[in-house]
C-alpha cells in the first residue's frame, strides 16, 4: 500500500511511503470500546522513508512528519520525530512511528477509510512538502458486540425433607437472572428425582421467576436413606448452578384388613376356613411375608407373596376345645410389618364318642334302642369314652358323671331288656360319679361304671328316661346316649 511521495523541489530523491493501516475488532494494539454503537480506537502506524536516487537526507539529522486529518473528522494523528540513521547509505530504510486516534462519536462502523494527509516531512536542514500531499489511510471496522450474558441461578424454596414411600411431592424453586429478557428451560437431564424415583409434571414461569416439578418416591427403606433431588436450568446461552435438596423417604408398614372365620363354632378336628385375608402397602415392597397365628399354639401358616391386596383363604384344624381368634401379620421386604386380628371368634367344641357296654345298649337318632328293666332294680351302666380332640381314651383322673332325665317318650319299638331278673350289685345312689374299672380287654384299658338304682332315683314305671354322661362337666353323649324304661 506504499504511495510514492513527490516533493515541491526535487532536491532529494529519498522516498516517503505512508502506510495504509486497517483496524478491526480483535486487532492489536487497537483497543475498542462501545459507545452509542460506535467504536473508539487508537491505531499504531508508520511513515516509511527509503533511500532512493542521488539526493538524500543527511545521516543523523532529525526528521519530523506533519500529519493533517480531515477537518471535523474527530481524528488526531502524530508521528514521533526520528533521526536519520548515521549509516543511511547502508541501511537505506527508516520507519517513523505514528499514532492515529479515532473518537467514539465519529468512528464509522462500516469500514469507510479515514485519510490523514502527510503535509510535510522536515529534516534538520531543510523542509519538504510532498507533492500531491500523500495520505495515510486508516479504516476502522467495528462490529458491536452483543450484551454480556450472565448465567441464571436457581434455589429450592422450602423443599420437603421427609416423606412416606408411595407419595408424590411437588418441589418449588426460584430463578434469578439479571438478564431480564432471558427465556429459561430445564437443562438436559434435569429435574432429577434421584435413583429409583420418577419425575412427574414440571414447568417454568419466567414471568414470576419460579418453577416446579413433582417426584414420586415408590420405595422407602429401613433404616431410611436420604434421596437427592436436583434441578438446573438454561437461559439459551449458559446453564445455571445445580441446586440440590435431600429428602428422606420412610418405609410405611403394611395395613392388614381384619379377616374372619367362615363359621363361629366348630367341633375340634374339623377344618375351619379363614376368609378376607388382605393387606395394602403404599410402597413397592415386594416380596411380602404373610403369617397367620391361629391362636392355639400350633405352627403358624406362613407364605411369601409378590401381590398385595386380597389373598387366598386359608384353612386350619383346631385340635383342642376353646375360643380362638386368628391374627394375620404381613411383613414387607424392609421389615416393616402390620397385623390385624379376626373380626369374629371361633368356638371349638369338645367332642367325645361313647359306647355303652352290655347289659346296657346305647342309642342314637339313627338307631334308637330302649333298654327295659324291672322297676326298683339296680342297673349297671358301663361305658367307654373316647376324646376326639385329644385322640385318646378317657381314663382317670377324669371326672365322669351321670345325668338321668325324663323324656317325652321313645318312638322305637326295639326294646332291649336289662337286668330283668337280677340286681347289678350295690347301688351308686347318693352320688352321680362313675367309677373306673380296669379291664385289659376294654379299649383304653378299662371302662367307666355306674350302678343306677331305679328305686333310689324314684323312676316311674313305663316312663322313658335318657341317660347321659359328662366328662369334667362337658357332655360326652352328644351323638350316642342311653334310653331306659322301667317296667313291672
C-alpha positions in Angstrom: 0.0 0.0 0.0 3.0 2.3 -0.4 2.5 5.6 -2.0 5.3 7.5 -3.7 5.6 11.0 -2.4 6.8 13.7 -4.7 8.3 16.9 -3.4 7.9 20.5 -4.5 11.6 20.6 -5.2 13.4 17.6 -6.5 16.4 18.2 -4.3 16.1 14.9 -2.6 15.2 11.5 -4.1 14.5 9.6 -0.8 11.0 8.1 -0.9 8.4 8.6 1.8 5.6 5.9 1.9 2.7 6.4 4.2 1.4 3.0 5.3 -2.3 2.3 5.0 -3.5 0.6 8.2 -6.8 -1.1 8.8 -8.1 -1.9 12.3 -10.9 -4.2 13.2 -12.3 -6.0 16.3 -9.6 -8.1 17.9 -6.6 -6.2 16.2 -3.7 -5.4 18.4 -2.7 -2.9 19.6 -6.1 -1.4 18.8 -8.4 -1.3 21.8 -12.1 -1.0 21.2 -15.0 0.1 23.3 -18.6 0.5 22.5 -20.4 3.9 22.8 -23.7 4.6 21.1 -23.0 1.9 18.6 -19.6 3.2 17.5 -16.0 2.1 18.1 -13.2 4.1 19.5 -9.6 3.0 18.8 -6.0 4.1 18.8 -4.2 2.7 15.8 -0.5 2.4 15.5 1.1 3.0 12.1 4.3 4.3 10.5 5.7 6.6 7.8 8.4 4.7 5.9 11.4 6.6 4.5 13.5 4.7 2.0 16.9 5.5 0.4 16.3 6.3 -3.3 18.0 8.3 -6.1 21.0 10.5 -5.6 19.9 13.2 -3.2 19.3 12.0 0.4 18.5 13.1 3.9 21.6 13.8 5.9 22.6 11.0 8.1 21.9 11.8 11.8 19.5 14.6 11.1 16.1 14.7 12.8 13.1 14.1 10.7 9.6 15.1 11.7 6.3 14.4 9.9 3.3 16.7 9.9 0.0 14.9 9.6 -3.2 16.7 8.8 -6.5 14.8 9.4 -9.7 15.8 7.6 -11.5 18.7 9.3 -14.3 17.7 11.7 -13.3 14.0 11.5 -12.6 13.6 15.2 -9.3 12.1 14.2 -5.9 13.1 15.6 -2.6 11.9 14.2 1.0 12.5 15.1 4.4 11.0 14.3 7.4 10.7 16.6 10.4 12.7 15.4 13.1 10.3 14.3 16.8 10.7 13.4 18.0 9.5 10.0 20.5 6.7 10.7 24.2 7.5 10.5 24.7 4.7 8.1 21.8 5.9 5.9 23.6 4.8 2.7 23.8 1.3 4.0 20.5 0.8 5.9 18.5 2.7 3.3 15.2 2.5 5.2 13.6 4.2 8.2 10.2 3.7 9.8 8.8 6.7 11.7 6.1 5.6 14.2 2.8 7.5 14.2 -0.4 7.2 16.1 -4.0 7.8 14.8 -6.8 8.1 17.3 -10.5 7.7 16.3 -13.1 9.2 18.6 -16.2 7.2 19.6 -18.5 9.8 18.4 -17.3 9.9 14.8 -16.0 6.4 14.1 -17.5 4.8 11.0 -18.5 1.2 11.9 -19.0 0.3 8.2 -15.3 0.3 7.4 -15.1 3.6 5.4 -11.4 4.7 5.3 -10.3 7.9 7.1 -7.4 9.6 5.3 -4.8 11.6 7.0 -2.7 13.9 4.8 1.1 13.9 5.1 1.6 17.6 5.0 5.3 17.7 5.2 8.4 15.8 6.0 11.0 18.1 7.5 14.6 17.4 8.1 17.0 19.3 10.3 18.5 21.4 7.4 15.6 21.6 5.0 11.9 21.0 4.8 9.9 19.4 2.1 6.3 19.5 1.2 5.3 16.3 -0.6 3.8 16.8 -4.0 0.2 15.8 -4.0 0.1 15.5 -0.2 0.1 11.7 0.0 -2.4 10.5 2.5 -2.1 8.0 5.3 -5.3 5.8 5.2 -7.0 4.4 8.3 -10.0 2.1 8.0 -11.9 1.2 11.2 -14.5 -1.6 11.0 -16.3 -2.3 14.3 -18.9 -4.9 14.9 -20.7 -4.1 18.1 -20.7 -7.0 20.5 -23.9 -8.2 22.0 -24.7 -7.7 25.6 -22.7 -9.8 28.1 -24.8 -12.9 29.3 -25.0 -13.7 32.9 -25.8 -17.3 33.9 -29.0 -17.7 35.9 -29.0 -19.1 39.5 -31.6 -21.5 40.9 -32.6 -22.3 44.5 -35.2 -24.6 46.1 -38.0 -22.8 48.0 -38.9 -24.5 51.3 -38.4 -28.1 50.0 -40.0 -31.1 51.7 -37.4 -33.0 53.7 -39.2 -36.2 54.7 -42.0 -38.2 53.0 -43.6 -41.6 53.2 -43.0 -44.1 50.4 -45.5 -44.1 47.6 -46.0 -40.4 47.9 -45.7 -37.7 45.2 -44.1 -34.4 46.2 -44.0 -31.1 44.4 -40.7 -29.1 44.6 -40.7 -25.4 44.0 -37.6 -23.3 43.0 -36.7 -19.8 42.2 -34.8 -18.5 39.2 -32.6 -15.4 39.5 -31.3 -13.9 36.3 -30.1 -10.3 35.8 -30.8 -10.6 32.1 -34.5 -10.0 32.4 -35.3 -10.9 28.8 -33.9 -14.4 29.0 -36.2 -17.4 28.5 -35.4 -20.4 30.6 -35.8 -24.1 30.2 -34.7 -27.1 32.1 -31.1 -28.2 31.4 -30.6 -31.6 29.9 -31.1 -34.3 32.4 -33.0 -32.1 34.9 -35.0 -32.1 37.0 -33.5 -35.3 38.7 -35.6 -37.0 41.3 -32.9 -39.4 42.3 -32.3 -43.1 41.6 -35.4 -45.2 41.6 -37.8 -42.3 41.8 -40.0 -41.0 39.0 -40.4 -37.5 37.6 -43.9 -36.0 37.1 -45.1 -32.7 35.8 -42.6 -29.9 35.5 -42.9 -26.2 34.5 -41.1 -22.9 34.4 -42.8 -19.4 34.7 -40.4 -16.7 33.5 -42.9 -14.0 34.4 -42.5 -14.9 38.1 -39.0 -16.3 38.1 -40.3 -19.6 39.5 -40.5 -23.3 38.5 -41.8 -26.5 39.9 -41.7 -30.3 39.3 -43.1 -33.3 41.1 -41.3 -36.5 42.1 -42.9 -39.8 43.2 -40.9 -41.9 45.7 -42.1 -45.5 45.4 -39.9 -47.1 48.0 -38.7 -46.2 51.4 -36.0 -48.2 53.3 -35.3 -49.3 56.8 -33.3 -47.6 58.0 -34.4 -44.6 55.9 -31.9 -43.3 53.4 -31.9 -39.7 52.1 -32.5 -39.3 48.3 -31.0 -36.3 46.5 -33.3 -34.2 44.2 -31.6 -31.8 41.7 -32.6 -29.0 39.3 -30.7 -26.9 36.8 -32.0 -24.5 34.1 -30.6 -23.0 30.9 -31.1 -19.5 29.5 -30.2 -20.4 26.0 -26.5 -19.5 26.4 -25.4 -20.9 29.7 -26.6 -23.4 32.4 -27.4 -22.3 35.9 -25.9 -23.8 39.0 -27.2 -27.2 40.2 -29.5 -26.8 43.2 -29.9 -29.9 45.3 -32.0 -30.9 48.3 -32.2 -34.0 50.4 -35.4 -35.9 51.2 -35.8 -38.9 53.4 -38.2 -41.5 52.2 -39.6 -43.5 55.0 -40.9 -47.0 54.8 -44.6 -47.5 55.5 -45.8 -50.6 57.3 -48.4 -52.7 55.5 -52.0 -52.2 56.6 -53.8 -55.5 57.2 -57.5 -56.0 56.9 -59.4 -57.9 59.7 -60.0 -61.5 58.5 -63.0 -63.5 59.6 -63.8 -67.2 60.3 -66.4 -68.7 57.9 -68.2 -70.1 61.0 -68.3 -69.1 64.6 -68.5 -72.7 66.1 -66.9 -75.9 65.0 -66.1 -79.3 66.6 -62.4 -80.0 67.2 -60.6 -81.8 64.5 -62.9 -80.2 61.9 -61.4 -77.9 59.2 -62.2 -74.2 59.5 -61.7 -71.5 56.9 -60.3 -68.0 57.5 -61.7 -65.6 54.9 -60.9 -62.0 54.0 -57.1 -62.0 54.2 -56.0 -58.8 52.6 -53.4 -56.1 53.0 -52.3 -52.7 51.5 -48.9 -51.1 51.2 -48.1 -47.8 49.5 -44.5 -48.9 48.9 -43.0 -51.1 46.2 -42.0 -53.6 49.0 -42.3 -57.0 47.3 -42.0 -59.7 48.4 -44.3 -59.7 51.4 -44.5 -62.4 54.0 -47.9 -63.3 55.3 -48.1 -65.0 58.7 -51.2 -66.4 60.4 -51.2 -67.2 64.1 -54.2 -69.4 64.7 -54.1 -68.7 68.4 -53.9 -72.3 69.5 -50.1 -72.6 69.9 -49.8 -74.6 66.7 -47.4 -73.9 63.9 -48.2 -70.7 62.0 -49.3 -70.7 58.4 -46.7 -68.6 56.5 -46.1 -67.8 52.9 -44.5 -65.2 50.6 -46.4 -63.2 48.0 -45.4 -60.6 45.4 -49.0 -59.4 45.2 -50.7 -57.1 47.7 -54.4 -56.9 48.2 -56.8 -59.8 48.6 -55.1 -63.2 49.4 -56.5 -66.7 49.1 -58.4 -68.1 52.0 -56.6 -70.3 54.5 -57.7 -73.4 56.4 -56.8 -74.8 59.8 -57.7 -77.7 62.1 -58.1 -77.0 65.8 -57.2 -80.0 68.0 -58.2 -78.5 71.3 -61.5 -77.1 72.5 -61.6 -73.4 73.3 -62.4 -69.9 71.9 -59.9 -68.7 69.4 -59.0 -65.6 67.3 -56.6 -65.7 64.4 -54.0 -62.9 63.8 -52.6 -62.1 60.4 -49.2 -60.3 60.2 -47.7 -59.0 56.9 -44.0 -58.1 56.8 -42.5 -56.2 53.8 -39.0 -56.5 52.4 -37.8 -53.7 54.7 -39.0 -55.5 57.9 -42.0 -53.1 58.2 -45.0 -55.1 59.4 -48.7 -54.7 60.2 -51.2 -57.0 62.0 -54.9 -57.5 62.5 -57.0 -60.0 64.4 -60.0 -61.8 63.1 -63.2 -59.8 63.5 -65.0 -62.8 65.0 -64.1 -65.5 67.4 -64.2 -69.2 66.8 -65.6 -71.6 69.4 -64.1 -75.1 69.1 -66.2 -77.7 70.8 -65.0 -80.6 72.8 -66.1 -83.8 71.2 -66.4 -87.3 72.7 -67.6 -90.6 71.3 -69.2 -93.0 73.8 -70.1 -96.7 73.8 -72.5 -98.2 76.3 -71.4 -101.7 77.2 -73.7 -104.7 78.0 -76.1 -105.2 79.6 -76.9 -101.6 78.6 -77.1 -100.5 75.0 -76.6 -97.0 73.6 -79.0 -95.3 71.4 -78.7 -92.7 68.7 -81.1 -90.8 66.4 -80.4 -93.4 63.7 -80.6 -96.4 66.0 -82.8 -95.9 69.0 -82.8 -98.7 71.5 -84.9 -98.6 74.6 -83.5 -100.6 77.5 -86.1 -102.1 79.8 -85.7 -103.1 83.4 -87.9 -104.2 86.3 -88.5 -101.1 88.2 -86.7 -101.0 91.5 -83.7 -102.8 90.3 -80.1 -101.6 90.2 -78.8 -101.4 86.6 -75.0 -101.4 85.8 -74.4 -98.6 83.3 -71.0 -99.3 81.7 -69.3 -97.3 79.0 -66.1 -96.3 77.3 -65.4 -92.7 76.3 -63.1 -91.5 73.6 -61.7 -87.9 73.5 -61.8 -86.9 69.8 -59.9 -83.7 70.4 -57.0 -85.4 72.4 -57.2 -88.5 70.3 -57.2 -90.8 73.4 -59.5 -92.8 75.7 -60.8 -91.0 78.8 -59.4 -92.6 82.0 -58.7 -91.3 85.5 -58.2 -88.7 86.8 -61.0 -87.6 84.6 -64.3 -86.9 86.4 -67.2 -88.7 84.7 -70.7 -88.1 85.9 -74.2 -89.4 85.0 -77.4 -87.5 84.3 -80.8 -89.2 84.1 -83.7 -87.1 82.7 -87.3 -87.9 81.8 -88.1 -87.7 78.1 -91.3 -87.3 76.2 -91.2 -90.9 75.3 -89.4 -93.3 73.0 -90.6 -93.8 69.5 -88.7 -97.1 68.8 -90.4 -100.4 69.1 -86.9 -102.0 69.7 -86.6 -102.9 73.3 -83.6 -104.5 75.0 -84.2 -106.0 78.5 -81.6 -105.0 81.1 -81.2 -106.8 84.4 -84.8 -108.0 84.3 -84.3 -110.7 86.9 -81.1 -109.8 88.9 -79.6 -106.8 90.7 -76.3 -105.4 89.5 -74.9 -105.1 92.9 -74.5 -102.3 95.3 -76.2 -99.1 94.4 -74.3 -95.9 93.4 -77.1 -93.9 95.0 -76.0 -90.7 96.7 -73.5 -89.8 94.0 -73.6 -89.2 90.3 -69.9 -90.1 89.6 -68.9 -93.1 87.6 -66.0 -95.2 88.9 -63.2 -96.6 86.8 -62.7 -100.3 86.4 -59.5 -101.7 84.9 -60.1 -104.2 82.1 -57.3 -105.2 79.8 -59.9 -106.3 77.2 -61.6 -102.9 77.1 -60.4 -100.1 74.8 -58.2 -97.8 76.8 -57.5 -100.4 79.4 -60.8 -100.2 81.3 -64.3 -98.8 81.4 -66.5 -96.5 83.5 -69.4 -98.0 85.6 -72.3 -96.5 87.5 -74.8 -98.7 89.3 -78.1 -97.0 88.6 -80.7 -97.6 91.4 -84.0 -97.1 89.8 -85.7 -97.2 93.2 -83.4 -94.7 94.8 -83.8 -92.4 91.8 -87.6 -92.7 92.0 -88.0 -93.8 88.5 -91.7 -94.3 87.5 -92.8 -97.5 85.7 -93.3 -97.1 81.9 -91.7 -93.6 81.8 -88.8 -93.2 79.4 -85.6 -91.8 80.7 -82.5 -90.5 78.9 -79.1 -91.5 80.4 -76.2 -89.1 79.6 -72.5 -88.9 80.8 -70.3 -85.8 81.1 -66.5 -85.6 81.3 -65.3 -82.8 83.5 -68.6 -81.1 83.1 -68.7 -81.4 79.3 -71.5 -83.7 77.9 -69.9 -86.7 76.2 -73.2 -88.4 75.0 -73.9 -85.9 72.2 -74.4 -88.4 69.4 -74.9 -91.6 71.4 -76.8 -91.9 74.7 -78.8 -94.4 76.7 -82.6 -94.8 76.9 -84.1 -96.6 79.9 -87.7 -97.6 80.6 -88.7 -99.2 83.9 -91.3 -101.9 83.6 -93.2 -104.1 86.1 
